[in-house]
Amino acid sequence: MAQIAPQPPPGDAAAPPPDHNVPFVNEPQANEVRPNEVQPNEVQQDHRTRTELVASGDPSYHLDHYSQKMALDNHNDTFMCKVFPTSLTGATLEWFKNRPHKSIPNYKTLCDMFLAQYCGNKKQKKTIASLFTIRQKRGELLQDFLSRFNMEASKIAECHPKTAIETFKIGMIQGTKFHTSLVKYSSPDMQTLNARAQIYIRLEKDVAHRAQHATLVAVENKPWEKTSSSKSQRSQYASAPVAQIPEKRQRTEERFTPLRTTLTRLFQENKTRFTAPQPMR
C-alpha cells in the first residue's frame, strides 16, 4: 500500500524548499496568467537584450527599458515582479536570488532596492553645457554634424529650443551657406531647423556628386596614355628607315643636328671662342 505524504496542519504555511527562495510576498500561483493570457515564460527577453541592459550599467536605464517592454502589464504589480528576473543576468541575477524570503512586497519596492544596489553605476545626466562641445569639423558634411548634434541633444532632459539653436550655430563652421541662412532667418525650434537643413544637405550631396563625376571623366580621358603613346611613336620612328618616316616627322627631325661627341670635347675645341665675363663691381 502506497504511503501518503504527511500534510501540514491547516493554517500553517509550508516553508519553501532550501533551493527555492521566493523573495516576493505575493507569489503568483502556477495557474495565474497575465490579462492577455500569455504565460510568463513566453515574454522572456532574448539574450542580446539582457546583455545590452547589463552592459549599459545604468539601473535607471534598465528599469525604463523593462517598463517599456512590459507596457501592457504595468498595472499588474505582481506580474511585473514575477517577470523582472528574466531581464537580469550575471551578477545582477545573483543579487536578486540572494534577496531574503518574502522581502519584496511590491514592484515599487523592487525598483527602489535595485536602484539603491547599483546607484554607483548611475550615469550623470547630460546638461545643456554638453552641446557647446559639439563642433563641426573641417570638411565634415552638414548631415554628419547635424546627426551628432541631435544625438547629443536627445540625451538632455530639459533642452530649451532657443538655446539649442544658438549652440548649433556656434558649433557650425562660420560662413557656410546654412550658417548664413540661420543668421539671417532664425528658426523657432529644432524641428524647423532640421527641415531647413535638409535643403542644404541635398545641395551638398549634389555638389559632391558633380565633383565625383568630374573626377571620373578626367580619369576616363587618361592624358598620361597620350604621353606614353607619343614616346612609343618616337622610338618607332627612330628605328625605322628614313623613307618610312612621315614627311611631317622628317621635317621635325631635320631641324636638329645629331650629337656624336661629348660636351667636354666640344668645350676644349671651342673654348677660344668664348670670352670671360666682366668681373662684378
N, C-alpha and C positions, 0 to 999 in steps of 0.2 A: 504494500500500500504506500502510495507516494505521500511523503511528508509535506505539510503546508507550512510555508514560512510564517513565522510569527508576525502579527501586525502590531504597529504601535498603538497605544491606548488612544481612544477618541480624544480630540482636542489637543494632543501633543504633536508638534510639528517634527517631522523626521529630519534629522541632521543630514546635510549634504555629504556625499562621499568625499574622502580626503583629496581626490584628484579632480574634483569638480567644484570649484569655488564660484559662487554666484554673488557678484558684487552688488546686484540690483535688489532693492527692497521689493518692488512689484515685478516679479519674474513672469513673463508671458507663459501661458500654458502651451503644450505641444500642439494643440489643435487651433490655437489663436492665429488668425490671419489678418493681413492688412485690409483696409477698406476695399481695395480693388482686387482682392482675392489672389494675391501673389505671395508665395511663401518667401520668408527672409532670404533663404539661400539662393533665390532667383535674382536678387538685386545686389549681390556681392560685386564690388568693383573689380576690374581686371588688375593684373599685377603691375602693368605700366602706370596706371593712375595712382595706385597706392605708393609706388616708388617715387613718382613725381611729388606727391604730397609730403612724403617724409623728407625728400631731398630739399624741398623748399625751406624747411626748418622753422618757418613762422607758424606758431599754433593758431593764430587768428586766421591766416590764410587757409589752414587745414579745415577749421570749423566752417568758414564761409563756403569753401568748396563742397564740404559734406552736406551743408544745408541746401545748397543748390541742387545737388544730386538727389536729395530726399525732399524736394519741394512739395511733392504730392502728399507727403506724410508728416509735414511739420506740426500738424495739430495732434498727431498721435505720439504723445510723450513716451509711452512705454516702448513703442516700436522704434522710435529714434534711438533710444538707449540700446535696444537689442541689436540693431544693425551697426551701431557705431564701431564695434571691434573689427568689422570687416574692412574698415578704412585704415587700419593700423598694420604695421609690420615692423619686424626687428625689435629694437629696444622699446619703442612705444607700445608695442603689443605686450611685451613682457611687463611693462609698467602697469598696464591695465589688468593683466592676470593676477598681479600681486595686490590688488585692492582688497581690503578686508571684506568679509562676507556681509552682504546686505548693508553696504556703506554708501550707496548711491540711491537716494530716494527719487530723483527725477533727472531729466535731461539738463536742466539749468545747472544743477549741482555738478553734473559730469563735466560740463563745459568749464565751470569755474575751477574745478580740480585740474583739468587738462591745461588751462591757461597758466595756473599757478605753478604747475610742474615744469613747464617749458617756457617760462617767462623770459629766461635768459636768451632764448633763440628768437625772440620777437624782434623784427626789423623796425628801425626807426622810420617814422612816416616822412615822406617827401614834403618839402615846403616849396614855396614859390621861388626861393633863392636858388634852387637847383636848376631852374630854367635859364638863369644867367650864365651857366657854364656851357650851354649848348651853343656852339658857334659853327657857322658854315665854313667848311674847309675850302682852301683854294682848289678850284677845279671840281668841287662837289656839285652834283646836279641839284636843282631845286627840289625834285621829287625825293631824293635821299635825305636832304636836310629837313624837309617838312615831315617826313616819316619819323625821323629821330626825335624831332621836337614834339610831335603829337604823342609819341610813345612815352616820353618823359612827363608830359602834361597830364596824361591819363592816370599817372601814379599819385597825383596830388589831389587830396580830398576836397579842398576849397581853393579853387583856382579862378580868380576873377577874370572875366573875358578881356577887359581893357588892359589889365596888367600882362596877361599872356600875349596879347597882340604887340604891346610895346617891347617886351623882351624878345619876341620873334623878330621884330625889326632891328633891334640892337644886334642880334646874333647873325643877321644876314650880311653878306658882302655888300658894302656900300657902293652905290652907283649902278647896280644891276637894274634891269627893266622892271622887275616886280617890286624891288625896294623903292624905286622912284614912284611907282604907282601907289604903293602904300603910303608914302609920304604925302602925295597929293590928295589921295582919297582914302581915308581910314575906313576900316571895317568895323561893324558894331559887335561882332562876335567871331569866334574861331570857325564856326560853320561857314559863314560868308567868306572868310579869308581862304579857307580850303577850296571853296568853289571858284574863287578868283584865281587861285594858284594853278588850277587845272589848265587854264588858258595858256599860261606861261610855261607850264610843263610840256604841253603839246608843242609849243613853239621851240623849246629846247630840243625836243626829240626830232622835230623836223630839220633843224639846223644840223644836228648830229648825223641824221640820215643823209643829208645832202653832202656833208663833208666826207662821209664814208663812201658815197657813190663817186665823188670826185677822185678819191684815192684809188678806187677800183679801176676807173677809167685810165688814170695815169699809169697804173701797173699794166693794164692791157696793151697800152701803146708801146711799152718796153723800148725806150730810146737807146738803152745800152746795147741792145741787139743790133741796132743800126751801126753803131760804132764798131762792134766786133765784125760785122759783115764787111765793113769798109776795109778793115785790116786784112781780112782774108782775101778780099779782092785785090788789094795792093800786092800781097805776097804772090797771088796768082799771076799778076802782070809781070812781076819781077822775074819769075821763072819761065815765062812764055817768050817765044821768039818775037822780034820786033814787028814782023808782018801781022801777027795775030793780035797785037795791042790796038785798041780802037784809036781812031785819029785824034779824038779829043784827049785821050790819055797820052798819046805820043807827044803832043804839043806841050803838055804839062811836064813830062819828063825831060824834054829837050831844053827846058829853061835852066836846068841845073847841071853843073859840071861834076862828074863823079870824083870823089876824093880818094886818091890812090896812095897817099903818103901820110906821114904823121904830122901833127901840128908843130912838134919840136923842130923837125927838119925844115918845115916851111919858114919858121921864125929865123932859124940860122941863115937861110938863104936870102931872106928879105929884111934882115934887121937894119941894114944900112939905109933902107927907105923910110924907116921910122925916125922921127925927131923926138927928143926928150921933152917933156912938158916943162914949162917955166916954173921955177921954184915959187912956192907960196910966200907971200909977204905978210 
